[in-house]
Amino acid sequence: MTTMTKPTLVDRYVAVAVKGVPADQREDVAAELRASLDDAIDGLVEQGFTREDAQERACKDLGDPAALAAQYGGRSRFLIGPEYFSEYLLLLKILLSIVPPIIFCVAIVAAVIAGESAGQVIFGAIGVCFQVAVQIAFWVTLSFALMERAGTKPTELSWSPDKLPEIPNRRIGLGETVFSVSTIALAMWGLWYSQDHWLVNGVDGGQVPLVNPATWDFWIPALYVVLFASLLVEIAKYRVGYWTVRLAAVNTVVNAAISVIFIAVWVGGSVLNPAADVSDLVVSISGLLPWFVLIAAFDAGYGWWAVYRQRVELNVDAHTTSG
Amino acid sequence: MSTDEVLDSHIQELRRGTVVVASLRILQEPEYGYRLLERLEEAGFAVEANTLYPLLRRLEKQGLLTSDWNTDEPRPRKYYTTSSAGRAVADAVMADWDRLTKALDALAVKGRK
């Protein structure tokens, strides 16, 4: 039927539509589809269309040949179907919430050790994290897409009631409070202790304190006040039992105050005793200050996040207990 | 989604299986794809060609239809015929359809009381 002349619209349509059909049936499907199209064209010509218009119309009526090919080939036109989608999402969430943060910490430690500047450290770590996240997303998606096409569902992936997550208990425990309180107490004690004990060689010989005595005039007492406030926040948090908006707000203020003190001392360049011979230490210690600020910001953010999480989960609780 | 679209999507869902039964009934006499499409339309079953043609092959694969190429005419065409298995399936689906219609009618009567 097909002559050696230029391929018609029908030829081109059929060629695309049978692409995905298994080879042994391809010719049969192509012949049938061509006959059906020719029938449709004859019908349109009878209605008064020119043969050329009829060809175009008949192809258009059949729609996207790629969609037709998918139906003939029995192939799915989606990457991951409903059978796998929830497992896919779960695995992606788990991996993305665990791996990039670990990589982030590792990258930061590595960059700090390598002596890079704060900017390089942060942007470098974010860049690595992003790459890792993209890689995870790609390989997980690819694996599930292949599984979807293989059509076998491993039993580990099928759902069962014992896979239901526990409803988490977010009550702030005594352990958490003791840890926070002792960390703060340790910092307070360390500051005090450093006066007489963190001694280094002085420029003029002899032993001098590492921390600049001038900071004791104002900044370190201020830091004590703020640290004391954060102790109160920890105790209040334990007594209430969970994060509240008010606690998160106070926690933010405390962390902001700590940051202000750190930045002020950092900008003033007066952390280390000018009488001490610490030219090697200066660079590395002043480089650490922005990290304290970052930690403070993280801690402030954590409070708000905990409040948010609390709200979502309490909603869930309200439903499960009242229902 | 407007109410019209919602209605359309529900009606489409309801009609999906009816094309199979209608085809299995029409094809008790051999027929080719394009002619079947016309006959379905005449009988009031709106179906797209790009749905029907792959459907015919699936039904053949399931053993509900048999096919034969007719090369006597100038244009060779593939003719489909309902197999005995196809007839049995059509009857079973129709029986279920009747049962559902009665059940729905009963619900409607109950609702009016």
Contacts between the chains, C-beta under 8 A, distances in Angstrom:
chain1	res1	chain2	res2	distance
A	28	B	78	7.7
A	29	B	57	7.2
A	31	B	69	8.0
A	31	B	76	6.9
A	31	B	78	7.5
A	32	B	33	6.6
A	32	B	53	7.4
A	32	B	77	7.9
A	32	B	78	4.6
A	33	B	53	6.7
A	35	B	32	7.2
A	35	B	33	7.6
A	35	B	34	7.6
A	35	B	75	5.9
A	35	B	76	6.5
A	35	B	77	5.1
A	35	B	78	7.0
A	36	B	32	7.8
A	36	B	33	4.6
A	36	B	34	4.9
A	36	B	49	7.1
A	36	B	53	6.3
A	38	B	75	6.2
A	39	B	32	7.7
A	39	B	33	7.8
A	39	B	34	3.6
A	39	B	35	7.5
A	39	B	75	7.6
A	39	B	77	7.8
A	40	B	34	6.0
A	40	B	49	7.3
A	43	B	34	7.5
A	43	B	38	7.9
A	61	B	49	6.3
A	62	B	49	5.5
A	62	B	50	5.1
A	63	B	48	7.3
A	63	B	50	4.8
A	67	B	50	6.8
A	68	B	50	5.1
A	68	B	53	7.5
A	68	B	54	6.9
A	71	B	50	7.2
A	71	B	51	7.8
A	71	B	54	3.8
A	72	B	54	5.2
A	72	B	57	6.8
A	74	B	58	7.9
